[in-house]
Each structure stands twice: as C-alpha cells, then as structure tokens.
Amino acid sequence: MKAEEFDGMEFHGRVLTVKLDDGRRMKAKTEKRKNWVDGEDGKDYRSSRHEEREGSTKAFRKVLTSQPENWQAVVSAFERIKKPSRREFGLMVGYYARRGDMHRARQTFESMRARGIDPSTHVYTSLIHAYAVGRDMEEALSCVRKMKEEGIEMSLVTYSIVVGGFAKIGNAEAADCWFKKAKERHTNLNAIIYGNIIYAYCQACNMDRAEALVREMEDEGIDAPLDIYHTMMDGYTMIGNEEKCLIIFKRIKECGFTPSVISYGCLINMYTKIGKVSKAMEVSKMMKSVGIKHNMKTYSMLINGFLKLKDWTNIFAVFEDVVKDGLKPDVVLYNNIIKAFCGMGNMDRAIHMVKEMQKERCRPTSHTFMPIIHGFARAGEMRRALEIFDMMSQGGCIPTVHTFNALVLGLVEKRKMEKAVKILDQMTLAGVSPDEHTYTTIMHGYAALGDTGKAFEYFTKLRNEGLHLDVFTYEALLKACCKSGRMQSALAVTREMNAQKIPRNTFVYNILIDGWARRGDVWEAADLMQQMKQEGLQPDIHTYTSFINACCKAGDMLRATKTMEEMEAAGVKPNVKTYTTLIHGWANASLQEKALSCFEEMKLAGLKPDKAVYHCLMTSLLSRANVAEACIYSGILSLCREMIEFELTVDMGTAVYWSKCLRKIERIGGELTQTLQKTFPPDWNAHHSLEANYESDINDEHSIHGDNDMFLAGVNGGDSDEEDDDHHDSKGFNQRRSLESKLD
C-alpha cells in the first residue's frame, strides 16, 4: 500500500494527512546536532527545549527561596519542569525534609530513581533528614544501609543529621554511637555535629557529659557558637540548676557574644520553671533596658509562670503588653489565656476568647478546647461540656483522644466514675479509640476510691488492647492496693513491674511507703527507704512525711524525730503536712507538751497552720486538760485566739465532742468555754439545747485516737489536700448523722 493512499483516511477519530519529506526535516536535525557538538562562539549551544527547561528551573528555585511557606506554589513550579535533573529532585527532597514530610520526600526520591537518575550523597542526606525531622529513625537508618550497599559514602552532614535525629527522640546512647563513628570516619568535625551531640545529652539531663563535649570541642580549636550556649542553658533549666545557668549566661558575654532574645528567653524559662517568676520579671526588665524586645515565646513563658502560681492579674497584664507591643497573639498565647480564664472559673469568658481567636483568623486546636471541657466536667456541667464538642466540630477541629481525656479527667477528679466510664462509649461512637492515658486516668479514679477490683479490670483492658504499659499505669494499681490495705497485691504489682523492666521512681516508692505507713509497719517502710537510696533516688517531702507517719502510728516517736533531723540535713524542708503528722504522733503518745512545742516550731519555720492542725492539737489538749499542767490551759486559750483570728470554725460533730471535754474541765463554764465556743458553728446554740435534753442518750466515751483520726484521716505524703478535705468532711458529716439519729 502506498503512502499517498493514507491521505484523508480516518484513524481513531482523526483524519490523516500525508506530507512528503523533501529532506529539510532531517537536514534541520543534523544541523542542530552539529551545533550542539561544536557550540556557538565558544559557548554551549542552547536549543529551545534547553532554554525552556532553564527558565522553569530558575522559576522553581526562585519560588523555593521566596515562598517556602507556600507549598502549593513550590510543587507547581517543580511540576512545570519537564525533565528535572538530579539537582532539582534533590532540592525538592530537601524542601520536604525541612517540612518534615517524609512520605512526599520518599515519593520524590523514588520518582527520581524511576527516571533512571542515580541518587547522590546529597540526595540521600536530604531523604535521611526528612526521616530525622519526622522522628522515624528506623527508616533513616534503612536509608543509611542502602547508601552503603550502593557504595555511597556518608558525609559529615549525613552523620550530623543522624546524630541530631536521635537527639530529638531522646536517645542519647544511639546519638553518641553515631558521633563516635563520625569521629572515626572524619578527622575534622565541625560545630554543628558537636551541637547535636551536646543537645542529645542536655535532653537526657546528662550535663556532665555535655560539659565534657564542650571542653573537647574547644580543645580541638572549634569555637562554640551562641546556639550551643543556649542548648546548655536549656539543659540546666531542665535540671533546675540556676547557678550553672547564670554562669553560662555570663560566659556568653565573656566570649564576646551579645545576648539575644533567645539568651534572655532561656533565663526567663529557667526562672518560670523553678517558680521564681519575680526573677523572670527582673530578667524581662533587664532585656528591655538593653533594647531587646520580647517575642511571642518570651511572653508565653511569663504567662506560663504566672499560670503555675494562679496569678491571674499578672497574666492579663502580660497579655496587655503583648497587644501594646503590636504583636499578634498566636495560638499558644491564646491557649494560655483560655487556661487562665478556666482556672478562674470564668468559663464564659474562655469561650468568648475562642470566638475572638476565630475572628483574628487564628485557628483553634484541640488544646484550645481541652481546658474548657475539663472545667465544665469538673463543675459537673456535662451538657455544656458536650456543647464544646459541637463547637469544635463547627470550627473544623475534630475531637481527638486528648479532648475526650480532658473530659474523663474532669469527671474523675470529682469522683464521678460512672459518668467517666460512659465517656468510653461516646468515644467509640465518635470513632476515637481510648489510649493508655484514658484507662490510666480511670484507674487513678478507682484507686482514689480504694476500688481495687475496678482498677485491675481496666488494667486488664489496657493490656488486652495492646496499649503501652508505663510507670503511671502501675502507679494507679499500686495506689488502689495500698489505699485498700492490700499490700501483698501491691508487692505482686511491683514484681510484675520488675518483669516488665519498668524501674521504680520516687512516686512509686512514696505510694508503697504510704501503704505500709497506713498499717503502721515501720520496718517495711524503712526497708523501702533503704532500697530507694540504693537505687540512687532521693527521698522527697512526701517520702519523709509518709515515713514519719509510719513511725508515729507504730509509736516510735524517737525515730520520727530523727527522720525530721535527717530530712532537714538533706535540704528537704518540712511542710504543713509533715508537722501535722508529727503533732498527731505526739498527741497519740499523750505527750501534749511535745505536740505544742512542735506546733510552735512549725510557726517559727514560717508555715501557716491549717484547719487540720488546729483540730488535732485542740482535741489532744482538751482530752488531757483536766489532768495536765497549767501550760495546757494556756495552750488551749492561745489556739482558740488564733482560730478566732483566722475565722476558723469547726463542724457540729467536733463542737459536740469539744463541749463534752469542756464540761469535764469547767463544770459551770468559764473563760475557756466562752473563748472556745466562738469557734463553734453558727447554729451551735440551737443544737446545744437539743443535746442538753437528750444528754443521757449520747455516749460519753470517745477515744483520743478516734478523734485524732477523724481530723487527720489521710494526712500523709501520698494523698492530696483535696482528698484530706473530702475525707475530713465526710467524717464530720457521718458523726453529725449519728448524733441526729440518737436524738431522734
């Protein structure tokens, strides 16, 4: 068939046109090929395709440098390059690496290989960087192995990125291993890789090793940049070493550096974390005096410090400074302000702040709504808490497991366990799976109630679902066992912890010591104290208080006194609970003079006695006043005057018992009776008349031990103040109910 017969024929919907080649097409191709080989005027010949590709490549690089935040523009510019070279692919992989988008970085890398372009060290390094930023070090090491298989040597930059990746995930050992490999392979290291390994040890709180690396770097003639000093300051902040942090700050000036906003920010962060917010404010003023303006991070640090102190006035003062400086609040700052409103209990203002965020086009996150949900849950307003979930969905913020956890935590704190458990069903309906924190929070709730069975039930669920078991999970189990007095079960839990290779921390020891203290087993508590010290853990205030409680319950007041001395020698200052426990012990030992002396010592230490201390001491003195010396009378009068001064009143059950003690001391009333009755509740007179009519029906026998336990139930190092108050109130309520039933 001849070619001319194809002319005009239809082929797949198109009409074919046959053109005869007179040789011009092949002649043009030959000429272009010759020009490419020979060049023009000594320069490489540029065809229209080359010029087009060069133009699109320049446009891509321009977008990459001028609009890095606009990923859509960067991707579009890259796609306009018809045949990207290894360099363009490397730039694109590096761009995704900086964004932490390891999946797209890998996709671009594989696309390059599919085109037959072999990766270089630079491209592999960019891909490893992507995995390091994404904290997926297993895949990063997989890329390293692939490099070695292909015979590509790792550069110093590659080693530095691997070391930095392990530093970010807190694996200092692996970081040090790769740092040593870098030293073996490359004789001349730089400040960047040293900065990464120093950061790894600072994050691991191993400041001795970090200091040694700084000295090693200086010995090799490498000048430490300002960033390394900031890393060291941050490390000392993490361990709360104020002195070392200030030394590093002075060193910055001695080395000829001018402290930046980051340098001052490190100091502010350190002071806010150790609770010295007034010092942080001094640093803030110093910073302003040298002409350095605050940024959003430094302002957020100050607000965080005031949040810990619940100093709402200063929080809003700092927020006003942010507005005055013309800074636009970011989501972190808004979240802190919302936390402040929730802490104040002003939930409506917190919701208004969320709407203000949306007006300013600052998108709320799940962390924005968490304190509001938690606040409503604690207040028992479940309907309003669920409304916040709807508000989240409307704002384009999908509720996460952390959001539901905030709701569960609020309910658990109020001991509303039935409602907390029902939230698990709502999570399932929302397609959100409970995590280990959800179950651990519920376990802590049941532990606080002493319900060991329920605590173990949710522990089993957590384990069966394959969730991570950590020390906090076992703490909840131990707390449940110790609170219910099942110490053998607690020991079984500790054995399982050892089998799981989960080390005991200070909190675990505190719970165990408190459990034995409740039983008055001072020998087991002392053995735990010894184990704790052997493992390199320092007892804290709760540890010492629990051990003193064990000594007091065992009646070993000599050991309790020695423990107080040991505690002060170790630099741990006794708190109100410690003194309350010791006073309780002296009262149980019927040594009221010692109890009074301990009370005076507490006040000299600058501590303000609380209601539990006054109740315990007063009950002890009243029970012994009819047989003791005159100093007891003066002590009772002094306590009465202090209680009146602080406007402290007792519950009705306590007032009834104290009045019976008064009758034994002053049959017809007197100065003591008149003074003490000023601490009784307002409706005492009406209640007293009923009691007088039915006095014969009321049992006069009360043990000092029982009454002391009424006022000091739960006073130990492991329980919170809230638990003590709840327990005390319930005791008083039960005693009133008992009295009313007898009167009826």
Rosetta blueprint (number, residue, H / E / L):
1 M L
2 K L
3 A H
4 E H
5 E H
6 F H
7 D L
8 G L
9 M L
10 E E
11 F E
12 H L
13 G L
14 R E
15 V E
16 L L
17 T L
18 V L
19 K L
20 L L
21 D L
22 D L
23 G L
24 R H
25 R H
26 M H
27 K H
28 A H
29 K H
30 T H
31 E H
32 K H
33 R H
34 K H
35 N H
36 W H
37 V H
38 D H
39 G L
40 E E
41 D L
42 G L
43 K E
44 D L
45 Y L
46 R L
47 S L
48 S H
49 R H
50 H H
51 E H
52 E H
53 R H
54 E H
55 G H
56 S H
57 T H
58 K H
59 A H
60 F H
61 R H
62 K H
63 V H
64 L H
65 T H
66 S H
67 Q L
68 P L
69 E L
70 N L
71 W H
72 Q H
73 A H
74 V H
75 V H
76 S H
77 A H
78 F H
79 E H
80 R L
81 I L
82 K L
83 K L
84 P L
85 S L
86 R H
87 R H
88 E H
89 F H
90 G H
91 L H
92 M H
93 V H
94 G H
95 Y H
96 Y H
97 A H
98 R H
99 R H
100 G L
101 D L
102 M H
103 H H
104 R H
105 A H
106 R H
107 Q H
108 T H
109 F H
110 E H
111 S H
112 M H
113 R H
114 A H
115 R L
116 G L
117 I L
118 D L
119 P L
120 S L
121 T H
122 H H
123 V H
124 Y H
125 T H
126 S H
127 L H
128 I H
129 H H
130 A H
131 Y H
132 A H
133 V H
134 G L
135 R L
136 D L
137 M H
138 E H
139 E H
140 A H
141 L H
142 S H
143 C H
144 V H
145 R H
146 K H
147 M H
148 K H
149 E H
150 E L
151 G L
152 I L
153 E L
154 M L
155 S L
156 L H
157 V H
158 T H
159 Y H
160 S H
161 I H
162 V H
163 V H
164 G H
165 G H
166 F H
167 A H
168 K H
169 I L
170 G L
171 N L
172 A H
173 E H
174 A H
175 A H
176 D H
177 C H
178 W H
179 F H
180 K H
181 K H
182 A H
183 K H
184 E H
185 R H
186 H L
187 T L
188 N L
189 L L
190 N L
191 A H
192 I H
193 I H
194 Y H
195 G H
196 N H
197 I H
198 I H
199 Y H
200 A H
201 Y H
202 C H
203 Q H
204 A L
205 C L
206 N L
207 M H
208 D H
209 R H
210 A H
211 E H
212 A H
213 L H
214 V H
215 R H
216 E H
217 M H
218 E H
219 D H
220 E L
221 G L
222 I L
223 D L
224 A L
225 P L
226 L H
227 D H
228 I H
229 Y H
230 H H
231 T H
232 M H
233 M H
234 D H
235 G H
236 Y H
237 T H
238 M H
239 I L
240 G L
241 N L
242 E H
243 E H
244 K H
245 C H
246 L H
247 I H
248 I H
249 F H
250 K H
251 R H
252 I H
253 K H
254 E H
255 C L
256 G L
257 F L
258 T L
259 P L
260 S L
261 V H
262 I H
263 S H
264 Y H
265 G H
266 C H
267 L H
268 I H
269 N H
270 M H
271 Y H
272 T H
273 K H
274 I L
275 G L
276 K L
277 V H
278 S H
279 K H
280 A H
281 M H
282 E H
283 V H
284 S H
285 K H
286 M H
287 M H
288 K H
289 S H
290 V L
291 G L
292 I L
293 K L
294 H L
295 N L
296 M H
297 K H
298 T H
299 Y H
300 S H
301 M H
302 L H
303 I H
304 N H
305 G H
306 F H
307 L H
308 K H
309 L H
310 K L
311 D L
312 W H
313 T H
314 N H
315 I H
316 F H
317 A H
318 V H
319 F H
320 E H
321 D H
322 V H
323 V H
324 K H
325 D L
326 G L
327 L L
328 K L
329 P L
330 D L
331 V H
332 V H
333 L H
334 Y H
335 N H
336 N H
337 I H
338 I H
339 K H
340 A H
341 F H
342 C H
343 G H
344 M H
345 G L
346 N L
347 M H
348 D H
349 R H
350 A H
351 I H
352 H H
353 M H
354 V H
355 K H
356 E H
357 M H
358 Q H
359 K H
360 E L
361 R L
362 C L
363 R L
364 P L
365 T L
366 S H
367 H H
368 T H
369 F H
370 M H
371 P H
372 I H
373 I H
374 H H
375 G H
376 F H
377 A H
378 R H
379 A L
380 G L
381 E L
382 M H
383 R H
384 R H
385 A H
386 L H
387 E H
388 I H
389 F H
390 D H
391 M H
392 M H
393 S H
394 Q H
395 G L
396 G L
397 C L
398 I L
399 P L
400 T L
401 V H
402 H H
403 T H
404 F H
405 N H
406 A H
407 L H
408 V H
409 L H
410 G H
411 L H
412 V H
413 E H
414 K L
415 R L
416 K L
417 M H
418 E H
419 K H
420 A H
421 V H
422 K H
423 I H
424 L H
425 D H
426 Q H
427 M H
428 T H
429 L H
430 A L
431 G L
432 V L
433 S L
434 P L
435 D L
436 E H
437 H H
438 T H
439 Y H
440 T H
441 T H
442 I H
443 M H
444 H H
445 G H
446 Y H
447 A H
448 A H
449 L H
450 G L
451 D L
452 T H
453 G H
454 K H
455 A H
456 F H
457 E H
458 Y H
459 F H
460 T H
461 K H
462 L H
463 R H
464 N H
465 E L
466 G L
467 L L
468 H L
469 L L
470 D L
471 V H
472 F H
473 T H
474 Y H
475 E H
476 A H
477 L H
478 L H
479 K H
480 A H
481 C H
482 C H
483 K H
484 S L
485 G L
486 R L
487 M H
488 Q H
489 S H
490 A H
491 L H
492 A H
493 V H
494 T H
495 R H
496 E H
497 M H
498 N H
499 A H
500 Q L
501 K L
502 I L
503 P L
504 R L
505 N L
506 T H
507 F H
508 V H
509 Y H
510 N H
511 I H
512 L H
513 I H
514 D H
515 G H
516 W H
517 A H
518 R H
519 R L
520 G L
521 D L
522 V H
523 W H
524 E H
525 A H
526 A H
527 D H
528 L H
529 M H
530 Q H
531 Q H
532 M H
533 K H
534 Q H
535 E L
536 G L
537 L L
538 Q L
539 P L
540 D L
541 I H
542 H H
543 T H
544 Y H
545 T H
546 S H
547 F H
548 I H
549 N H
550 A H
551 C H
552 C H
553 K H
554 A H
555 G L
556 D L
557 M H
558 L H
559 R H
560 A H
561 T H
562 K H
563 T H
564 M H
565 E H
566 E H
567 M H
568 E H
569 A H
570 A L
571 G L
572 V L
573 K L
574 P L
575 N L
576 V H
577 K H
578 T H
579 Y H
580 T H
581 T H
582 L H
583 I H
584 H H
585 G H
586 W H
587 A H
588 N H
589 A L
590 S L
591 L L
592 Q H
593 E H
594 K H
595 A H
596 L H
597 S H
598 C H
599 F H
600 E H
601 E H
602 M H
603 K H
604 L H
605 A L
606 G L
607 L L
608 K L
609 P L
610 D L
611 K H
612 A H
613 V H
614 Y H
615 H H
616 C H
617 L H
618 M H
619 T H
620 S H
621 L H
622 L H
623 S H
624 R H
625 A L
626 N L
627 V L
628 A L
629 E L
630 A H
631 C H
632 I H
633 Y H
634 S H
635 G H
636 I H
637 L H
638 S H
639 L H
640 C H
641 R H
642 E H
643 M H
644 I H
645 E H
646 F L
647 E L
648 L L
649 T L
650 V L
651 D L
652 M H
653 G H
654 T H
655 A H
656 V H
657 Y H
658 W H
659 S H
660 K H
661 C H
662 L H
663 R H
664 K H
665 I H
666 E L
667 R L
668 I L
669 G L
670 G L
671 E H
672 L H
673 T H
674 Q H
675 T H
676 L H
677 Q H
678 K H
679 T H
680 F L
681 P L
682 P L
683 D L
684 W H
685 N H
686 A H
687 H H
688 H H
689 S H
690 L H
691 E H
692 A H
693 N H
694 Y L
695 E H
696 S H
697 D H
698 I L
699 N L
700 D L
701 E L
702 H L
703 S L
704 I H
705 H H
706 G H
707 D H
708 N H
709 D H
710 M H
711 F H
712 L H
713 A L
714 G L
715 V L
716 N L
717 G L
718 G L
719 D L
720 S L
721 D H
722 E H
723 E H
724 D H
725 D H
726 D H
727 H H
728 H H
729 D H
730 S H
731 K H
732 G H
733 F H
734 N H
735 Q H
736 R H
737 R H
738 S H
739 L H
740 E H
741 S H
742 K H
743 L H
744 D L
